[in-house]
Structure formats: structure tokens, C-alpha cells
């Protein structure tokens, strides 16, 4: 427990530091996290007996990351769409012309691209936005799912009775999930109130309530999504980079899902 607590404290300090610094420092730290997470997911898929084609995703990241760092988000998004198409095309060709082409190898080759690389680039795009709410959105992306997960754990341990999805994640309960949603909403409201002390140019409080509620739900789906990959691959964690916390993807699973939601939400409503 002490190891887990110390690791968690260190991760929190790193998160606060990167959010405070923003810009290139945040971008470099985030890119490193995404690259490690992609490697972890390909690794566990290979351990499950699949033969994913990894190099097209790495090539897409090699092109996309500089685009998001050096260009504006709108033009970089176009580059990313092109990379997704060509990654899909190259993966299809590689698997189709194997001696034993399997549909699951084709689909699972694209999984890290869709579940990690694309969400990772949306967060990088938000970091590059020149708006007053940039850091607020980044804070929501990280803290809404993380605090929601903590609330779900404590409520589930104390009051959990009804299993949420025993096949995918036996320890999660409906009571814990509800507590997690409340924790996510309260976190979003806390971010609104804290930021309000520094600036008045914020979106309405109801935006934060919605992001907390829907973001909390999306984050829980992301957590279950990671759980089914680990169950399929018969591993407990994606890695061991963080003592007591598992791998990078174990920490980012819900954050990546929330990043896409917040990116879409700010495009439509903020």
C-alpha cells in the first residue's frame, strides 16, 4: 500500500507540473506517455497469441506527432486523417497477404491506433490551442476520470453490493460506478470554482456539470475497455512501469477516452 501511495503521489506531482508548465514541456511528457502505452498494448496483444502489424501505427505517429507540435490543430487533424487511412490500408495489405490471414489480426493491429494514438493526438491538439480555457480543459481530461475512479473505488469498497460487469471486471459494482460519476461531477465543479478565482472568462457552470457527468461515464467505459483487453490477453496489468499501479496504459485507459469526448465537446459547444 505504501508503494502504491508513493507512486500515486509522484504521478500526481508530475501531472501538476506538466499542466502548470504546459506548452512544449507538457507535449513532450504526453508524447512519451502515449508511445509507452502503444507499446504496452501491442505487447499484450502479442502475448495473447495474435500477430498484430505494429509498424504502420508507429509510422503514423512518427508523422502525426510533429504535425500536431509544429502546425495548428485544424491542419494537423487533416494530416491525422490521412495517416489513419493509410495505416488501415497498409495493415490490410500486410495481413491479407500472409500465409494464414486472420481477421482478428487485422482488427487488433488497428486497436492501438484507435484506442491510444488517436485519443493521444486529440489531447495534443487541445494543448496547442491558443484559448483561455486550454488548461482548464486539460485539467478536466485528467482529473475527471482519475478522481471518479478513486471515488468509485472507495464507494465500491464501502457500499458495493451489485456487480456492474462481473465477466469483464469482477470487482466493480453499480454502487461504485454511481459514486464514481458523482466524484467526477464534483471534481469538474471544483475545477470550475478554483479557476473562477483566477479568471471570469469561463464557459457556464453547466458545461462543467455535463463534462463531469458524461466524462465520468466515458471514463468508466474506457476503464472497462482496458479490462476486457487484459482479460482477453490473460494479464493483470499492461506493464510494471509504475510500482503498485501497473503500466502506463493502466493509468491512461480512462483518460484517453475522456480526451476524445472533451475534444469533441469543445468543438461543438465551447
N, C-alpha and C positions, 0 to 999 in steps of 0.2 A: 504493500500500500504506500509506503514511504517513497519507493522508487517511482511509482506511478504519479504521486503527488508532485515530486520534484520535477519530473519530466513535464508534467502538465504546466507547472509554473514557468518552466523555461520556455515552453512553446507559447504561453500567453505573453511573456515578455518580448519574444521575437515578433509576435503578431503586432503588439502595440508599437514596437519600434518601427516595423516596416510600414504600418499605417500612418504613423506620425511623420516619417520621412517622406513617404510617397515617392512619386516620380520614378527615376531610374533604379533607386535602391529597392523599392517595393517590387518593381518589374523584374529585376534580376533574381530576387529571392523567390518570387512566384514562379518564374520560368523554371528554376531549379526544382521546385516542388512538383510542378507538372511533369517534367521529364522523369523524375524518380517514380511518380505514380504510374505513368505509362509503362515504364519498365516492369514495375511490380505486377501490373495486370497481365501483360504478355507472359510473364514468368509463371503465374499461377495457371493460366490457360494452357501453357505447355505442360505443366505438371499434371494437369487433368487428362493428358493423352492427346490433346489436339495439336495440330500443326499450323498455327497462325502465321500469316505472312506479315512480318513486322516492319520491314524496311520501307514500304511506301508511306506508312504513318510517320516514321522518323523523317523521311524526306519532306513530307508535307509540313511538319513542324519546323524543319530547317528553313523552309521558305516563308512560312507564315509568321514566325516569331519576329524576324527583322521587319516585316511589313507592319506589324502592329506597334513595334517600337519606334520606327522611323517615319511612319506615314500617319495620316489622320484615320480615325476609326472607320469612316464610311468607305474609303478606298481600300483599306485593309480587309474589310469584310468581303469585298468583291474578290480579292486575292484568295481569301479563305474558301469561298465557294468553289472557285476553280480548283483549288487543291483537293477539296473533298471529292469532287467529280473524278479527277484523275487518280486519286488514291483508290477510289472504288473500282475504277476501270482496271488499274494495274493489278489490284488484288484479285479481281475476277479472272483476268488472264492467267495469273500465276497458278491459281487453284484449278481452273478448268483444264489446263494442260498438264496436270500431274498424272501419274500412272493410276492413281486412285483418288479422283476428285471427290471431295465431300462438301456438301452444302454447309455443314456446321463449321468447317474450317474457313470457308469463305466469309460467313457471317461473323464468326468470332474474331477474324482478322480485322474487322471494322469496328469491333466493340471498343477498344481503347481510343480510337479516333473520335467516336461519337460520345462516349461517356466521360472522357478526360480531356482530350486535346481541344475539341470544340468548346466545351464549357470553360476550359482554361483560357482560351483566346478571348472569349467574351468578357472575362474579368480583366484581362489585359487591356481590352478596348475601353472599359469603364475607367481604368486607371489613367488612360490617355486623354480622357475627356477634359475639356477646359471649362468646367462649370463649377458653381459654388457648392453643389451637392455631391461632388465626386467622392470625397472621403466619407461622407455620410452613407452613400450607397455601398461603398466598400465595407464600412463597419457593419451595416445591416447584413451583407452577404456572409460575413464571418460569424458575427455574434448571434444572429437569429437562430441558425441551426445548432451552434455549439451550446448556447445556453438552454435551448429547447431540449437538446439531448441530455444535458445534466438534469434538468427538471424532470424529464421522462424517467430517468434512472431512479432518482430519489422518490418520486411519487410511486413508481412501479414497485420499488422495494418495500415501501411502507403500506401501500394500499392495493397493489396489484393482485387481482384475482382471476380475471377473464383473459385468456391468451389472445393476443392480437393475430398472430400468424405462426402457430406452433411448428409448421413444416419448415418455414424459411428461417425464423428466428424464435426459438422456443422460450426465451426469457422475456420477450417483450409482451406487455399487457395493454389492454384497451385503456385501463385507468392511467397507465404510464404515458400512453400516447396523448390522452387528453391533457394530462399535466404538462407534457412537452409543448403542446400547442399554446397553452396558457403562458408557459415560460417564454416562448418565442414572442408572443404578443407583448408581454410585459417588457421584454428586452427591447423590442422596437420602440415602445413608448419611452423607455428610459433613454434611448439614444436620441429621440426627439427632444426630450426635456433637457438633456445635457447640452445638445447642440444649440438649443434655443438660447442658452446663456451666452453664446458667442456670436450668434447671428440671428436675424429675424427673417432672412430670406430663405425660408424653408417651405417645402410643399405642405399642404394641410395635414393636420394630425391624422385624418382618416386614411391618408396614404400609408402612414406608418402602421396603423392598425391592420390594414389589408396586407401589407407586406409581411407583417409579423404572423398573421393568421395563415395566409396562403404559403408564404415562405416556410413556415414551420411544417406545414403539411408536405410540401415538396421535399423538404429536407428529410423527413421521415421516410418518404418513398425512396430517396437516394440511399438512405441507410439500409433499407430492406433490399434494394437492388444490389448493393455490395455484398450483403449477407447471402443472397442466392448464388452469387458468383463463387464465394468462398465455400459454400455448401457443395456446389457442383464440383469444385476443384478439391474438396476434402482437405481444406486448410483452415486453421483457426484465424490466422491473420495474413494480410498481404505481405508482410515483411517484419523485420525486427529492428528497424532503424531507431525507433523511439522506445526505450525500455518501459514496459508496463502499458504501452499504448499500441504496439504493433507497428505496422508500416505506414508509409506516407499516405497511401490511399485509405487506410483505416481512419485517418484524421480528416481526409478531404472528401469522402464519399458524399456526404450531405451538402457540403459547401459548394461542390461543383454543380449540383442540381439547382441550388438556390441562386448561383451566379447567373445561370441562363434565365431563370424566372425574373430576377431583378433587372437584367439587361433588357428583356422584352418589356417589362413593366415601365421602365423609364423611357423607352422609345414610344410607347403608346400614351402614357398618362402624365409624364413629368416634363 
